[in-house]
Amino acid sequence: MHVTFHGRDHNCTVEIADGQTIRKTLEKAGILPSTVVVSFDDRILPHNTVLNGDVRLLVTTVSSGG
């Protein structure tokens, strides 16, 4: 299956097996999970969400610092 991540800082598609988590898919795409929030249809998804079909997910980079 194909997962597309899109957003201001990311735009890529990765191929994964059914049943992978968002965290594993982010890692495969080279996106550090601790730096982003993932959403679908205006709902934030936990990184342990299991993916079971082609999907397009919005990735929002979270900034912090001082």
C-alpha positions as CSV (number, residue, x, y, z in Angstrom):
1,M,0.0,0.0,0.0
2,H,1.0,3.6,-0.5
3,V,1.1,6.3,2.2
4,T,1.6,9.9,1.1
5,F,2.8,12.5,3.6
6,H,2.2,16.1,2.7
7,G,2.6,19.4,4.4
8,R,4.8,22.5,4.4
9,D,8.0,20.6,5.1
10,H,7.2,17.2,3.7
11,N,5.9,15.7,0.4
12,C,6.7,12.1,-0.2
13,T,5.1,8.7,-0.8
14,V,6.3,5.4,0.7
15,E,5.2,1.9,0.1
16,I,4.6,-0.3,3.1
17,A,2.9,-3.5,4.1
18,D,-0.6,-3.4,5.6
19,G,-0.6,-3.2,9.4
20,Q,2.3,-0.8,9.8
21,T,2.0,2.0,12.3
22,I,2.3,5.7,11.5
23,R,5.5,5.8,13.5
24,K,7.2,3.1,11.4
25,T,6.0,4.7,8.2
26,L,7.3,8.1,9.2
27,E,10.7,6.5,10.0
28,K,10.7,4.7,6.6
29,A,10.0,8.1,4.9
30,G,13.0,9.7,6.8
31,I,10.8,11.8,9.0
32,L,11.6,12.0,12.7
33,P,8.3,11.1,14.5
34,S,9.1,13.2,17.5
35,T,9.1,16.4,15.4
36,V,5.7,16.1,13.7
37,V,2.0,15.7,14.2
38,V,0.1,13.6,11.7
39,S,-3.6,14.2,10.8
40,F,-6.3,13.0,8.5
41,D,-9.6,14.8,7.8
42,D,-8.7,17.4,10.5
43,R,-8.2,14.7,13.2
44,I,-4.8,14.2,14.8
45,L,-3.7,10.6,14.7
46,P,-1.6,8.9,17.4
47,H,1.7,7.6,16.0
48,N,0.7,4.1,17.0
49,T,-2.3,4.2,14.6
50,V,-2.2,1.1,12.3
51,L,-2.6,1.8,8.6
52,N,-4.5,-0.7,6.4
53,G,-4.9,1.0,3.1
54,D,-3.6,3.7,0.8
55,V,-3.9,7.1,2.5
56,R,-2.7,10.7,2.3
57,L,-1.8,12.2,5.6
58,L,-1.0,15.8,6.6
59,V,2.3,16.2,8.4
60,T,2.7,19.3,10.6
61,T,6.2,20.1,12.0
62,V,6.1,21.0,15.6
63,S,8.7,23.6,16.7
64,S,10.0,24.1,20.2
65,G,13.0,25.8,21.7
66,G,14.0,28.8,23.6
